[in-house]
Amino acid sequence: MLVGSWQTLKIYYILGNEAATLVDEYREAGRYKVDFDASSLSSGVYIYKLTAGSFTSNKKMMVIK
């Protein structure tokens, strides 16, 4: 059974400060696409954190200009 949950998707600088919040809302279970304009960020390595209910995933991301 699939259930909805509060979901957040945030981008962090490598030192841990928050750079952007892309999603912060309740969503039903399913697949979603989020467009991210990184033009305000410098080239470098960032961390994105996806949280949905009790699930959390952190991954590295490179911005190259």
CHARMM internal coordinates of N, CA and C (Angstrom, degrees):
IC EDIT
DIST 1 N 1 CA 1.4498
DIST 1 CA 1 C 1.5247
ANGL 1 N 1 CA 1 C 109.53
DIST 1 C 2 N 1.3021
ANGL 1 CA 1 C 2 N 117.06
DIHE 1 N 1 CA 1 C 2 N 126.71
DIST 2 N 2 CA 1.4499
ANGL 1 C 2 N 2 CA 122.34
DIHE 1 CA 1 C 2 N 2 CA 178.92
DIST 2 CA 2 C 1.5174
ANGL 2 N 2 CA 2 C 109.58
DIHE 1 C 2 N 2 CA 2 C -94.40
DIST 2 C 3 N 1.3259
ANGL 2 CA 2 C 3 N 116.11
DIHE 2 N 2 CA 2 C 3 N 136.22
DIST 3 N 3 CA 1.4580
ANGL 2 C 3 N 3 CA 120.87
DIHE 2 CA 2 C 3 N 3 CA 179.46
DIST 3 CA 3 C 1.5179
ANGL 3 N 3 CA 3 C 109.25
DIHE 2 C 3 N 3 CA 3 C -129.94
DIST 3 C 4 N 1.2928
ANGL 3 CA 3 C 4 N 115.94
DIHE 3 N 3 CA 3 C 4 N 153.99
DIST 4 N 4 CA 1.4516
ANGL 3 C 4 N 4 CA 121.06
DIHE 3 CA 3 C 4 N 4 CA 176.63
DIST 4 CA 4 C 1.5153
ANGL 4 N 4 CA 4 C 110.74
DIHE 3 C 4 N 4 CA 4 C -78.57
DIST 4 C 5 N 1.3330
ANGL 4 CA 4 C 5 N 115.99
DIHE 4 N 4 CA 4 C 5 N 167.07
DIST 5 N 5 CA 1.4618
ANGL 4 C 5 N 5 CA 120.57
DIHE 4 CA 4 C 5 N 5 CA 179.12
DIST 5 CA 5 C 1.5249
ANGL 5 N 5 CA 5 C 109.29
DIHE 4 C 5 N 5 CA 5 C -160.40
DIST 5 C 6 N 1.3349
ANGL 5 CA 5 C 6 N 115.05
DIHE 5 N 5 CA 5 C 6 N 168.00
DIST 6 N 6 CA 1.4576
ANGL 5 C 6 N 6 CA 120.14
DIHE 5 CA 5 C 6 N 6 CA 173.67
DIST 6 CA 6 C 1.5204
ANGL 6 N 6 CA 6 C 107.04
DIHE 5 C 6 N 6 CA 6 C -74.22
DIST 6 C 7 N 1.3302
ANGL 6 CA 6 C 7 N 117.60
DIHE 6 N 6 CA 6 C 7 N 130.88
DIST 7 N 7 CA 1.4506
ANGL 6 C 7 N 7 CA 121.29
DIHE 6 CA 6 C 7 N 7 CA -175.81
DIST 7 CA 7 C 1.5231
ANGL 7 N 7 CA 7 C 110.64
DIHE 6 C 7 N 7 CA 7 C -126.54
DIST 7 C 8 N 1.3171
ANGL 7 CA 7 C 8 N 115.31
DIHE 7 N 7 CA 7 C 8 N 140.41
DIST 8 N 8 CA 1.4582
ANGL 7 C 8 N 8 CA 120.58
DIHE 7 CA 7 C 8 N 8 CA 175.26
DIST 8 CA 8 C 1.5207
ANGL 8 N 8 CA 8 C 109.16
DIHE 7 C 8 N 8 CA 8 C -133.51
DIST 8 C 9 N 1.3109
ANGL 8 CA 8 C 9 N 115.09
DIHE 8 N 8 CA 8 C 9 N 144.95
DIST 9 N 9 CA 1.4550
ANGL 8 C 9 N 9 CA 122.72
DIHE 8 CA 8 C 9 N 9 CA 174.02
DIST 9 CA 9 C 1.5152
ANGL 9 N 9 CA 9 C 106.51
DIHE 8 C 9 N 9 CA 9 C -135.54
DIST 9 C 10 N 1.3390
ANGL 9 CA 9 C 10 N 115.93
DIHE 9 N 9 CA 9 C 10 N 112.50
DIST 10 N 10 CA 1.4586
ANGL 9 C 10 N 10 CA 120.86
DIHE 9 CA 9 C 10 N 10 CA -175.68
DIST 10 CA 10 C 1.5166
ANGL 10 N 10 CA 10 C 110.34
DIHE 9 C 10 N 10 CA 10 C -125.84
DIST 10 C 11 N 1.3343
ANGL 10 CA 10 C 11 N 115.02
DIHE 10 N 10 CA 10 C 11 N 149.70
DIST 11 N 11 CA 1.4597
ANGL 10 C 11 N 11 CA 123.17
DIHE 10 CA 10 C 11 N 11 CA 177.14
DIST 11 CA 11 C 1.5259
ANGL 11 N 11 CA 11 C 107.32
DIHE 10 C 11 N 11 CA 11 C -109.44
DIST 11 C 12 N 1.3426
ANGL 11 CA 11 C 12 N 115.95
DIHE 11 N 11 CA 11 C 12 N 134.93
DIST 12 N 12 CA 1.4579
ANGL 11 C 12 N 12 CA 121.26
DIHE 11 CA 11 C 12 N 12 CA -179.64
DIST 12 CA 12 C 1.5213
ANGL 12 N 12 CA 12 C 110.33
DIHE 11 C 12 N 12 CA 12 C -125.13
DIST 12 C 13 N 1.3399
ANGL 12 CA 12 C 13 N 115.55
DIHE 12 N 12 CA 12 C 13 N 144.66
DIST 13 N 13 CA 1.4522
ANGL 12 C 13 N 13 CA 120.42
DIHE 12 CA 12 C 13 N 13 CA 169.33
DIST 13 CA 13 C 1.5250
ANGL 13 N 13 CA 13 C 107.53
DIHE 12 C 13 N 13 CA 13 C -65.31
DIST 13 C 14 N 1.3105
ANGL 13 CA 13 C 14 N 118.05
DIHE 13 N 13 CA 13 C 14 N 158.83
DIST 14 N 14 CA 1.4553
ANGL 13 C 14 N 14 CA 122.37
DIHE 13 CA 13 C 14 N 14 CA -176.35
DIST 14 CA 14 C 1.5356
ANGL 14 N 14 CA 14 C 111.77
DIHE 13 C 14 N 14 CA 14 C -60.29
DIST 14 C 15 N 1.3238
ANGL 14 CA 14 C 15 N 118.30
DIHE 14 N 14 CA 14 C 15 N -25.29
DIST 15 N 15 CA 1.4638
ANGL 14 C 15 N 15 CA 121.59
DIHE 14 CA 14 C 15 N 15 CA 178.38
DIST 15 CA 15 C 1.5229
ANGL 15 N 15 CA 15 C 113.34
DIHE 14 C 15 N 15 CA 15 C -83.94
DIST 15 C 16 N 1.3364
ANGL 15 CA 15 C 16 N 117.28
DIHE 15 N 15 CA 15 C 16 N -3.36
DIST 16 N 16 CA 1.4566
ANGL 15 C 16 N 16 CA 120.78
DIHE 15 CA 15 C 16 N 16 CA 174.01
DIST 16 CA 16 C 1.5129
ANGL 16 N 16 CA 16 C 116.93
DIHE 15 C 16 N 16 CA 16 C 106.82
DIST 16 C 17 N 1.3226
ANGL 16 CA 16 C 17 N 118.72
DIHE 16 N 16 CA 16 C 17 N -8.48
DIST 17 N 17 CA 1.4617
ANGL 16 C 17 N 17 CA 120.44
DIHE 16 CA 16 C 17 N 17 CA 177.82
DIST 17 CA 17 C 1.5226
ANGL 17 N 17 CA 17 C 110.22
DIHE 16 C 17 N 17 CA 17 C -76.44
DIST 17 C 18 N 1.3260
ANGL 17 CA 17 C 18 N 116.39
DIHE 17 N 17 CA 17 C 18 N 142.96
DIST 18 N 18 CA 1.4622
ANGL 17 C 18 N 18 CA 120.75
DIHE 17 CA 17 C 18 N 18 CA -178.72
DIST 18 CA 18 C 1.5225
ANGL 18 N 18 CA 18 C 110.96
DIHE 17 C 18 N 18 CA 18 C -72.86
DIST 18 C 19 N 1.3341
ANGL 18 CA 18 C 19 N 116.91
DIHE 18 N 18 CA 18 C 19 N 130.76
DIST 19 N 19 CA 1.4616
ANGL 18 C 19 N 19 CA 122.50
DIHE 18 CA 18 C 19 N 19 CA 179.29
DIST 19 CA 19 C 1.5270
ANGL 19 N 19 CA 19 C 111.63
DIHE 18 C 19 N 19 CA 19 C -100.17
DIST 19 C 20 N 1.3469
ANGL 19 CA 19 C 20 N 117.72
DIHE 19 N 19 CA 19 C 20 N -36.23
DIST 20 N 20 CA 1.4661
ANGL 19 C 20 N 20 CA 121.17
DIHE 19 CA 19 C 20 N 20 CA -177.52
DIST 20 CA 20 C 1.5205
ANGL 20 N 20 CA 20 C 110.14
DIHE 19 C 20 N 20 CA 20 C -162.30
DIST 20 C 21 N 1.3301
ANGL 20 CA 20 C 21 N 115.27
DIHE 20 N 20 CA 20 C 21 N 151.59
DIST 21 N 21 CA 1.4598
ANGL 20 C 21 N 21 CA 122.21
DIHE 20 CA 20 C 21 N 21 CA 171.40
DIST 21 CA 21 C 1.5242
ANGL 21 N 21 CA 21 C 106.76
DIHE 20 C 21 N 21 CA 21 C -116.96
DIST 21 C 22 N 1.3293
ANGL 21 CA 21 C 22 N 116.48
DIHE 21 N 21 CA 21 C 22 N 118.14
DIST 22 N 22 CA 1.4643
ANGL 21 C 22 N 22 CA 121.12
DIHE 21 CA 21 C 22 N 22 CA -177.36
DIST 22 CA 22 C 1.5185
ANGL 22 N 22 CA 22 C 111.77
DIHE 21 C 22 N 22 CA 22 C -94.79
DIST 22 C 23 N 1.3312
ANGL 22 CA 22 C 23 N 117.53
DIHE 22 N 22 CA 22 C 23 N -35.19
DIST 23 N 23 CA 1.4697
ANGL 22 C 23 N 23 CA 122.54
DIHE 22 CA 22 C 23 N 23 CA 179.99
DIST 23 CA 23 C 1.5174
ANGL 23 N 23 CA 23 C 107.85
DIHE 22 C 23 N 23 CA 23 C -138.99
DIST 23 C 24 N 1.3200
ANGL 23 CA 23 C 24 N 116.63
DIHE 23 N 23 CA 23 C 24 N 134.82
DIST 24 N 24 CA 1.4676
ANGL 23 C 24 N 24 CA 122.49
DIHE 23 CA 23 C 24 N 24 CA 174.32
DIST 24 CA 24 C 1.5223
ANGL 24 N 24 CA 24 C 107.35
DIHE 23 C 24 N 24 CA 24 C -156.16
DIST 24 C 25 N 1.3522
ANGL 24 CA 24 C 25 N 115.82
DIHE 24 N 24 CA 24 C 25 N 75.42
DIST 25 N 25 CA 1.4606
ANGL 24 C 25 N 25 CA 119.86
DIHE 24 CA 24 C 25 N 25 CA -175.14
DIST 25 CA 25 C 1.5246
ANGL 25 N 25 CA 25 C 110.73
DIHE 24 C 25 N 25 CA 25 C -161.35
DIST 25 C 26 N 1.3183
ANGL 25 CA 25 C 26 N 115.81
DIHE 25 N 25 CA 25 C 26 N 167.36
DIST 26 N 26 CA 1.4566
ANGL 25 C 26 N 26 CA 121.98
DIHE 25 CA 25 C 26 N 26 CA 174.41
DIST 26 CA 26 C 1.5214
ANGL 26 N 26 CA 26 C 108.30
DIHE 25 C 26 N 26 CA 26 C -80.35
DIST 26 C 27 N 1.3309
ANGL 26 CA 26 C 27 N 115.96
DIHE 26 N 26 CA 26 C 27 N 131.67
DIST 27 N 27 CA 1.4691
ANGL 26 C 27 N 27 CA 120.74
DIHE 26 CA 26 C 27 N 27 CA 177.86
DIST 27 CA 27 C 1.5148
ANGL 27 N 27 CA 27 C 109.47
DIHE 26 C 27 N 27 CA 27 C -135.96
DIST 27 C 28 N 1.3148
ANGL 27 CA 27 C 28 N 115.27
DIHE 27 N 27 CA 27 C 28 N 147.31
DIST 28 N 28 CA 1.4598
ANGL 27 C 28 N 28 CA 120.90
DIHE 27 CA 27 C 28 N 28 CA 174.14
DIST 28 CA 28 C 1.5256
ANGL 28 N 28 CA 28 C 109.08
DIHE 27 C 28 N 28 CA 28 C -71.87
DIST 28 C 29 N 1.3185
ANGL 28 CA 28 C 29 N 117.16
DIHE 28 N 28 CA 28 C 29 N 158.79
DIST 29 N 29 CA 1.4635
ANGL 28 C 29 N 29 CA 121.49
DIHE 28 CA 28 C 29 N 29 CA 178.34
DIST 29 CA 29 C 1.5292
ANGL 29 N 29 CA 29 C 109.42
DIHE 28 C 29 N 29 CA 29 C -60.91
DIST 29 C 30 N 1.3188
ANGL 29 CA 29 C 30 N 116.66
DIHE 29 N 29 CA 29 C 30 N 141.87
DIST 30 N 30 CA 1.4600
ANGL 29 C 30 N 30 CA 120.85
DIHE 29 CA 29 C 30 N 30 CA 179.57
DIST 30 CA 30 C 1.5092
ANGL 30 N 30 CA 30 C 110.68
DIHE 29 C 30 N 30 CA 30 C 154.78
DIST 30 C 31 N 1.3264
ANGL 30 CA 30 C 31 N 116.05
DIHE 30 N 30 CA 30 C 31 N -170.29
DIST 31 N 31 CA 1.4541
ANGL 30 C 31 N 31 CA 122.92
DIHE 30 CA 30 C 31 N 31 CA 178.60
DIST 31 CA 31 C 1.5125
ANGL 31 N 31 CA 31 C 108.85
DIHE 30 C 31 N 31 CA 31 C -105.19
DIST 31 C 32 N 1.3236
ANGL 31 CA 31 C 32 N 115.18
DIHE 31 N 31 CA 31 C 32 N 138.06
DIST 32 N 32 CA 1.4496
ANGL 31 C 32 N 32 CA 121.01
DIHE 31 CA 31 C 32 N 32 CA -178.54
DIST 32 CA 32 C 1.5131
ANGL 32 N 32 CA 32 C 109.50
DIHE 31 C 32 N 32 CA 32 C -133.91
DIST 32 C 33 N 1.3209
ANGL 32 CA 32 C 33 N 115.79
DIHE 32 N 32 CA 32 C 33 N 154.90
DIST 33 N 33 CA 1.4509
ANGL 32 C 33 N 33 CA 122.60
DIHE 32 CA 32 C 33 N 33 CA 176.40
DIST 33 CA 33 C 1.5214
ANGL 33 N 33 CA 33 C 107.30
DIHE 32 C 33 N 33 CA 33 C -122.45
DIST 33 C 34 N 1.3292
ANGL 33 CA 33 C 34 N 116.05
DIHE 33 N 33 CA 33 C 34 N 135.46
DIST 34 N 34 CA 1.4624
ANGL 33 C 34 N 34 CA 121.34
DIHE 33 CA 33 C 34 N 34 CA 179.97
DIST 34 CA 34 C 1.5200
ANGL 34 N 34 CA 34 C 107.92
DIHE 33 C 34 N 34 CA 34 C -125.70
DIST 34 C 35 N 1.3192
ANGL 34 CA 34 C 35 N 117.41
DIHE 34 N 34 CA 34 C 35 N 126.70
DIST 35 N 35 CA 1.4561
ANGL 34 C 35 N 35 CA 121.88
DIHE 34 CA 34 C 35 N 35 CA 176.00
DIST 35 CA 35 C 1.5244
ANGL 35 N 35 CA 35 C 108.56
DIHE 34 C 35 N 35 CA 35 C -86.34
DIST 35 C 36 N 1.3192
ANGL 35 CA 35 C 36 N 116.20
DIHE 35 N 35 CA 35 C 36 N 136.99
DIST 36 N 36 CA 1.4604
ANGL 35 C 36 N 36 CA 121.80
DIHE 35 CA 35 C 36 N 36 CA -177.35
DIST 36 CA 36 C 1.5190
ANGL 36 N 36 CA 36 C 109.08
DIHE 35 C 36 N 36 CA 36 C -129.07
DIST 36 C 37 N 1.3277
ANGL 36 CA 36 C 37 N 116.92
DIHE 36 N 36 CA 36 C 37 N 118.23
DIST 37 N 37 CA 1.4537
ANGL 36 C 37 N 37 CA 122.64
DIHE 36 CA 36 C 37 N 37 CA 177.65
DIST 37 CA 37 C 1.5275
ANGL 37 N 37 CA 37 C 107.91
DIHE 36 C 37 N 37 CA 37 C -96.07
DIST 37 C 38 N 1.3269
ANGL 37 CA 37 C 38 N 116.76
DIHE 37 N 37 CA 37 C 38 N 105.19
DIST 38 N 38 CA 1.4639
ANGL 37 C 38 N 38 CA 121.87
DIHE 37 CA 37 C 38 N 38 CA -176.75
DIST 38 CA 38 C 1.5257
ANGL 38 N 38 CA 38 C 112.43
DIHE 37 C 38 N 38 CA 38 C -92.74
DIST 38 C 39 N 1.3211
ANGL 38 CA 38 C 39 N 118.00
DIHE 38 N 38 CA 38 C 39 N 17.13
DIST 39 N 39 CA 1.4634
ANGL 38 C 39 N 39 CA 120.29
DIHE 38 CA 38 C 39 N 39 CA -176.64
DIST 39 CA 39 C 1.5237
ANGL 39 N 39 CA 39 C 112.98
DIHE 38 C 39 N 39 CA 39 C -64.30
DIST 39 C 40 N 1.3260
ANGL 39 CA 39 C 40 N 118.23
DIHE 39 N 39 CA 39 C 40 N -22.46
DIST 40 N 40 CA 1.4673
ANGL 39 C 40 N 40 CA 121.05
DIHE 39 CA 39 C 40 N 40 CA 179.74
DIST 40 CA 40 C 1.5297
ANGL 40 N 40 CA 40 C 112.03
DIHE 39 C 40 N 40 CA 40 C -86.06
DIST 40 C 41 N 1.3343
ANGL 40 CA 40 C 41 N 117.66
DIHE 40 N 40 CA 40 C 41 N -6.44
DIST 41 N 41 CA 1.4675
ANGL 40 C 41 N 41 CA 121.25
DIHE 40 CA 40 C 41 N 41 CA -179.34
DIST 41 CA 41 C 1.5232
ANGL 41 N 41 CA 41 C 110.44
DIHE 40 C 41 N 41 CA 41 C -98.78
DIST 41 C 42 N 1.3176
ANGL 41 CA 41 C 42 N 115.49
DIHE 41 N 41 CA 41 C 42 N 150.43
DIST 42 N 42 CA 1.4625
ANGL 41 C 42 N 42 CA 121.61
DIHE 41 CA 41 C 42 N 42 CA 174.60
DIST 42 CA 42 C 1.5193
ANGL 42 N 42 CA 42 C 109.50
DIHE 41 C 42 N 42 CA 42 C -78.28
DIST 42 C 43 N 1.3215
ANGL 42 CA 42 C 43 N 116.83
DIHE 42 N 42 CA 42 C 43 N 159.11
DIST 43 N 43 CA 1.4585
ANGL 42 C 43 N 43 CA 120.53
DIHE 42 CA 42 C 43 N 43 CA 173.08
DIST 43 CA 43 C 1.5221
ANGL 43 N 43 CA 43 C 109.00
DIHE 42 C 43 N 43 CA 43 C -61.68
DIST 43 C 44 N 1.3161
ANGL 43 CA 43 C 44 N 116.75
DIHE 43 N 43 CA 43 C 44 N 141.47
DIST 44 N 44 CA 1.4506
ANGL 43 C 44 N 44 CA 120.39
DIHE 43 CA 43 C 44 N 44 CA 178.67
DIST 44 CA 44 C 1.5118
ANGL 44 N 44 CA 44 C 111.88
DIHE 43 C 44 N 44 CA 44 C 154.08
DIST 44 C 45 N 1.3288
ANGL 44 CA 44 C 45 N 115.38
DIHE 44 N 44 CA 44 C 45 N -170.19
DIST 45 N 45 CA 1.4582
ANGL 44 C 45 N 45 CA 122.41
DIHE 44 CA 44 C 45 N 45 CA -178.54
DIST 45 CA 45 C 1.5200
ANGL 45 N 45 CA 45 C 109.36
DIHE 44 C 45 N 45 CA 45 C -99.10
DIST 45 C 46 N 1.3114
ANGL 45 CA 45 C 46 N 115.80
DIHE 45 N 45 CA 45 C 46 N 134.36
DIST 46 N 46 CA 1.4577
ANGL 45 C 46 N 46 CA 123.32
DIHE 45 CA 45 C 46 N 46 CA 178.61
DIST 46 CA 46 C 1.5281
ANGL 46 N 46 CA 46 C 108.34
DIHE 45 C 46 N 46 CA 46 C -129.18
DIST 46 C 47 N 1.3101
ANGL 46 CA 46 C 47 N 116.51
DIHE 46 N 46 CA 46 C 47 N 164.83
DIST 47 N 47 CA 1.4593
ANGL 46 C 47 N 47 CA 122.96
DIHE 46 CA 46 C 47 N 47 CA 175.67
DIST 47 CA 47 C 1.5224
ANGL 47 N 47 CA 47 C 107.66
DIHE 46 C 47 N 47 CA 47 C -116.21
DIST 47 C 48 N 1.3387
ANGL 47 CA 47 C 48 N 117.01
DIHE 47 N 47 CA 47 C 48 N 133.49
DIST 48 N 48 CA 1.4637
ANGL 47 C 48 N 48 CA 118.01
DIHE 47 CA 47 C 48 N 48 CA 170.92
DIST 48 CA 48 C 1.5155
ANGL 48 N 48 CA 48 C 108.69
DIHE 47 C 48 N 48 CA 48 C -112.62
DIST 48 C 49 N 1.3208
ANGL 48 CA 48 C 49 N 115.88
DIHE 48 N 48 CA 48 C 49 N 143.50
DIST 49 N 49 CA 1.4582
ANGL 48 C 49 N 49 CA 122.78
DIHE 48 CA 48 C 49 N 49 CA -176.71
DIST 49 CA 49 C 1.5199
ANGL 49 N 49 CA 49 C 108.81
DIHE 48 C 49 N 49 CA 49 C -125.19
DIST 49 C 50 N 1.3212
ANGL 49 CA 49 C 50 N 115.05
DIHE 49 N 49 CA 49 C 50 N 119.95
DIST 50 N 50 CA 1.4623
ANGL 49 C 50 N 50 CA 122.23
DIHE 49 CA 49 C 50 N 50 CA 177.29
DIST 50 CA 50 C 1.5231
ANGL 50 N 50 CA 50 C 107.95
DIHE 49 C 50 N 50 CA 50 C -107.06
DIST 50 C 51 N 1.3252
ANGL 50 CA 50 C 51 N 116.97
DIHE 50 N 50 CA 50 C 51 N 125.02
DIST 51 N 51 CA 1.4571
ANGL 50 C 51 N 51 CA 122.45
DIHE 50 CA 50 C 51 N 51 CA 176.61
DIST 51 CA 51 C 1.5162
ANGL 51 N 51 CA 51 C 108.32
DIHE 50 C 51 N 51 CA 51 C -125.88
DIST 51 C 52 N 1.3356
ANGL 51 CA 51 C 52 N 115.94
DIHE 51 N 51 CA 51 C 52 N 128.53
DIST 52 N 52 CA 1.4694
ANGL 51 C 52 N 52 CA 122.15
DIHE 51 CA 51 C 52 N 52 CA 177.42
DIST 52 CA 52 C 1.5275
ANGL 52 N 52 CA 52 C 106.60
DIHE 51 C 52 N 52 CA 52 C -139.73
DIST 52 C 53 N 1.3301
ANGL 52 CA 52 C 53 N 116.09
DIHE 52 N 52 CA 52 C 53 N 105.70
DIST 53 N 53 CA 1.4659
ANGL 52 C 53 N 53 CA 119.34
DIHE 52 CA 52 C 53 N 53 CA -176.19
DIST 53 CA 53 C 1.5177
ANGL 53 N 53 CA 53 C 109.72
DIHE 52 C 53 N 53 CA 53 C 64.08
DIST 53 C 54 N 1.3309
ANGL 53 CA 53 C 54 N 117.17
DIHE 53 N 53 CA 53 C 54 N -124.04
DIST 54 N 54 CA 1.4620
ANGL 53 C 54 N 54 CA 120.94
DIHE 53 CA 53 C 54 N 54 CA 179.72
DIST 54 CA 54 C 1.5333
ANGL 54 N 54 CA 54 C 112.49
DIHE 53 C 54 N 54 CA 54 C -91.77
DIST 54 C 55 N 1.3353
ANGL 54 CA 54 C 55 N 117.79
DIHE 54 N 54 CA 54 C 55 N -1.55
DIST 55 N 55 CA 1.4662
ANGL 54 C 55 N 55 CA 122.36
DIHE 54 CA 54 C 55 N 55 CA 179.59
DIST 55 CA 55 C 1.5216
ANGL 55 N 55 CA 55 C 109.84
DIHE 54 C 55 N 55 CA 55 C -87.64
DIST 55 C 56 N 1.3407
ANGL 55 CA 55 C 56 N 116.55
DIHE 55 N 55 CA 55 C 56 N 133.61
DIST 56 N 56 CA 1.4601
ANGL 55 C 56 N 56 CA 122.19
DIHE 55 CA 55 C 56 N 56 CA 175.01
DIST 56 CA 56 C 1.5203
ANGL 56 N 56 CA 56 C 109.20
DIHE 55 C 56 N 56 CA 56 C -136.97
DIST 56 C 57 N 1.3390
ANGL 56 CA 56 C 57 N 115.96
DIHE 56 N 56 CA 56 C 57 N 136.12
DIST 57 N 57 CA 1.4552
ANGL 56 C 57 N 57 CA 120.96
DIHE 56 CA 56 C 57 N 57 CA 178.09
DIST 57 CA 57 C 1.5237
ANGL 57 N 57 CA 57 C 108.92
DIHE 56 C 57 N 57 CA 57 C -137.43
DIST 57 C 58 N 1.3372
ANGL 57 CA 57 C 58 N 116.39
DIHE 57 N 57 CA 57 C 58 N 131.56
DIST 58 N 58 CA 1.4672
ANGL 57 C 58 N 58 CA 123.03
DIHE 57 CA 57 C 58 N 58 CA 176.26
DIST 58 CA 58 C 1.5196
ANGL 58 N 58 CA 58 C 108.43
DIHE 57 C 58 N 58 CA 58 C -115.90
DIST 58 C 59 N 1.3216
ANGL 58 CA 58 C 59 N 117.26
DIHE 58 N 58 CA 58 C 59 N 133.75
DIST 59 N 59 CA 1.4691
ANGL 58 C 59 N 59 CA 122.06
DIHE 58 CA 58 C 59 N 59 CA 178.84
DIST 59 CA 59 C 1.5303
ANGL 59 N 59 CA 59 C 109.42
DIHE 58 C 59 N 59 CA 59 C -140.05
DIST 59 C 60 N 1.3322
ANGL 59 CA 59 C 60 N 115.48
DIHE 59 N 59 CA 59 C 60 N 155.46
DIST 60 N 60 CA 1.4624
ANGL 59 C 60 N 60 CA 120.80
DIHE 59 CA 59 C 60 N 60 CA 175.42
DIST 60 CA 60 C 1.5260
ANGL 60 N 60 CA 60 C 109.57
DIHE 59 C 60 N 60 CA 60 C -85.64
DIST 60 C 61 N 1.3336
ANGL 60 CA 60 C 61 N 114.09
DIHE 60 N 60 CA 60 C 61 N 152.75
DIST 61 N 61 CA 1.4559
ANGL 60 C 61 N 61 CA 121.00
DIHE 60 CA 60 C 61 N 61 CA 179.52
DIST 61 CA 61 C 1.5196
ANGL 61 N 61 CA 61 C 107.78
DIHE 60 C 61 N 61 CA 61 C -144.30
DIST 61 C 62 N 1.3221
ANGL 61 CA 61 C 62 N 117.19
DIHE 61 N 61 CA 61 C 62 N 136.86
DIST 62 N 62 CA 1.4658
ANGL 61 C 62 N 62 CA 121.23
DIHE 61 CA 61 C 62 N 62 CA 176.78
DIST 62 CA 62 C 1.5213
ANGL 62 N 62 CA 62 C 110.13
DIHE 61 C 62 N 62 CA 62 C -105.18
DIST 62 C 63 N 1.3096
ANGL 62 CA 62 C 63 N 116.26
DIHE 62 N 62 CA 62 C 63 N 134.15
DIST 63 N 63 CA 1.4631
ANGL 62 C 63 N 63 CA 122.57
DIHE 62 CA 62 C 63 N 63 CA 172.30
DIST 63 CA 63 C 1.5195
ANGL 63 N 63 CA 63 C 106.67
DIHE 62 C 63 N 63 CA 63 C -107.61
DIST 63 C 64 N 1.3231
ANGL 63 CA 63 C 64 N 116.47
DIHE 63 N 63 CA 63 C 64 N 121.61
DIST 64 N 64 CA 1.4644
ANGL 63 C 64 N 64 CA 122.31
DIHE 63 CA 63 C 64 N 64 CA -178.88
DIST 64 CA 64 C 1.5314
ANGL 64 N 64 CA 64 C 108.51
DIHE 63 C 64 N 64 CA 64 C -123.07
DIST 64 C 65 N 1.3001
ANGL 64 CA 64 C 65 N 115.72
DIHE 64 N 64 CA 64 C 65 N 125.76
DIST 65 N 65 CA 1.4649
ANGL 64 C 65 N 65 CA 119.75
DIHE 64 CA 64 C 65 N 65 CA 179.88
DIST 65 CA 65 C 1.4981
ANGL 65 N 65 CA 65 C 110.86
DIHE 64 C 65 N 65 CA 65 C -114.08
END
COOR INIT
IC SEED 1 N 1 CA 1 C
IC BUILD
